[in-house]
Amino acid sequence: MVDVGGDAGATRGPMAAGVQLHELGGTARTAWLSLRDALSTTLGDDLVAIWAHGGTTSAGTSPHHGDLDTYVILARRPDDATAHRIAEAEKAIARDQGIEWDTWYVLADDSRGTEPPPHALREGRRDTSWAINRAHWLAGRFVLIHGPEPAEIVVPPAWAELEPELSRELEHIERHVAEGDTDPFEATYALLNGSRILHALETGSVAISKRAAGGWALERLPARWHDALRAAARAYDGQATPNDAELLSVEMAPFVAFVRALLPALEDHR
């Protein structure tokens, strides 16, 4: 772990359970229920579980909305015709509800191990955030849409699994910096997700939302970063000012470099 200021472990403790399905915003709830019904009809007993997760399920009263992050556990791989029906159902729901999906389909047998599972419908894709996802789910950061809860299927991740994934997340942000992509959306993501990485390094827990991680960083990091973190919070909540956008674009690269300096160099995952 790394000390970024204050007593390490100060934020440890039981995590609050995720919101219930009936507590979700109307559009998200309708979309997930529609997906559940469509998949149940298409897959029958081959549909094992559906878990909603990500910012849309943990934003509370924040006006922020993002893609609907969804994990679907399947008993077996669908044939091509069934996979096509699933894709068409997703498109129809997205069109009707005005949302975008970020959906992973994984076989139940693959979801019980520690190796990043392959996507059951898209050849060549693996979940490179598998350990982080499991940590979030097992801390209660999910909404059960169908079937058993994650704790009945997935195993807890070890820190040795989480650390390379944190570095990989930071590499993703660094690519945007290197490409000069500093628009307010990417800069907000960089500051808040960078804060979440630092939270994990100090506390050993990755189970915190980007918005909450920004609040944690505001309390723990040097005053040098406070204005940018406040701007990122306002941008995440849809309340950014023109000055916020300019500040975020300027501070994105220095903050990412600050996070990289604190993240141990990992060679074995490259």
Secondary structure as UniProt FT lines:
FT   TURN            8..11
FT   HELIX           21..23
FT   HELIX           26..43
FT   HELIX           44..46
FT   STRAND          47..53
FT   HELIX           55..58
FT   TURN            60..61
FT   STRAND          68..74
FT   HELIX           80..97
FT   STRAND          101..107
FT   HELIX           108..111
FT   TURN            123..124
FT   TURN            128..129
FT   HELIX           130..138
FT   TURN            139..140
FT   STRAND          143..146
FT   HELIX           150..152
FT   HELIX           159..178
FT   TURN            179..180
FT   HELIX           184..203
FT   HELIX           210..220
FT   HELIX           223..225
FT   HELIX           226..236
FT   TURN            237..238
FT   HELIX           242..262
FT   TURN            268..269
//
